[in-house]
Amino acid sequence: MTPYLIIYSCKSSVSKFKEVDALIKEFAWDDRWMYHLNNTWIIKSEMTADEIGRKLDLAASAHDDFLVIEIADNYACWLPQRALDFLRDYIFD
């Protein structure tokens, strides 16, 4: 399983955002996803970044932007403790 950072900027409708949001959650292995910051997901997935990106491209509107990038257990963040615990226990375990 690989951890990814996905940033999605929805410039279309709210319904499109909800559709992409649900799709990203489906990509997450064993329900390992976190959405704490606006338009930013951290997931753990069996898929490659390219596979995730291609599926998002099919679901997103032509005006939407997104980034899918593999992340490593080398980070600094200023989030609530529950978010830090989730990262440690479910993303970088």
C-alpha positions in Angstrom: 0.0 0.0 0.0 1.2 3.5 -0.9 0.3 6.8 0.8 -0.8 9.6 -1.5 -1.6 13.3 -1.2 -4.5 14.3 -3.5 -5.4 17.9 -4.0 -8.5 18.7 -6.0 -9.7 22.1 -7.1 -13.3 21.8 -8.2 -14.3 24.7 -10.4 -17.5 23.1 -11.4 -20.6 22.1 -9.4 -21.0 20.9 -5.9 -22.4 17.7 -7.2 -19.2 17.1 -9.2 -17.1 17.7 -6.1 -19.2 15.2 -4.2 -18.8 12.7 -7.0 -15.0 13.1 -7.0 -14.9 13.0 -3.2 -16.7 9.6 -3.2 -14.4 8.3 -5.9 -11.3 9.3 -3.9 -12.7 7.5 -0.8 -13.2 4.4 -3.0 -9.5 4.5 -4.0 -8.5 4.2 -0.3 -7.5 0.7 0.9 -9.3 -0.4 4.0 -11.1 2.9 4.4 -7.7 4.7 5.0 -8.3 8.2 4.0 -8.2 11.6 5.7 -9.8 14.8 4.6 -8.8 17.5 7.1 -7.8 20.4 5.0 -10.0 21.9 2.3 -9.7 20.1 -1.1 -6.9 17.9 0.3 -7.0 14.1 0.9 -4.4 11.8 2.2 -5.1 8.2 1.3 -3.4 4.8 1.4 -4.1 2.9 -1.8 -3.1 -0.2 -3.7 -3.4 1.9 -6.9 -0.5 3.8 -8.5 -0.5 7.6 -8.7 -1.1 7.3 -12.5 -4.1 5.0 -12.0 -5.6 7.3 -9.5 -5.0 10.3 -11.7 -6.5 8.7 -14.8 -9.7 7.8 -12.9 -9.9 11.2 -11.4 -9.5 12.7 -14.9 -12.4 10.7 -16.2 -14.6 11.9 -13.3 -13.5 15.5 -13.0 -14.8 18.3 -15.2 -12.6 19.8 -17.9 -12.1 22.9 -15.7 -11.1 21.1 -12.5 -7.5 20.7 -11.4 -5.9 18.0 -9.3 -2.6 16.7 -8.1 -1.8 13.1 -7.0 1.6 12.6 -5.4 3.2 9.8 -3.4 4.2 10.9 0.1 6.7 9.5 2.6 6.9 9.1 6.3 8.9 12.3 6.5 6.6 15.2 7.3 5.9 18.1 9.6 2.4 19.3 10.3 0.4 21.3 12.7 -2.9 19.5 12.9 -5.0 18.3 15.8 -3.7 15.3 17.7 -6.4 13.0 16.3 -5.2 13.8 12.7 -1.6 13.1 13.7 -2.6 9.8 15.3 -4.5 8.8 12.1 -1.4 9.6 10.0 0.8 7.6 12.2 -1.5 4.6 12.7 -3.3 4.3 9.4 -1.3 6.0 6.7 2.4 5.5 7.7 1.9 2.3 9.7 
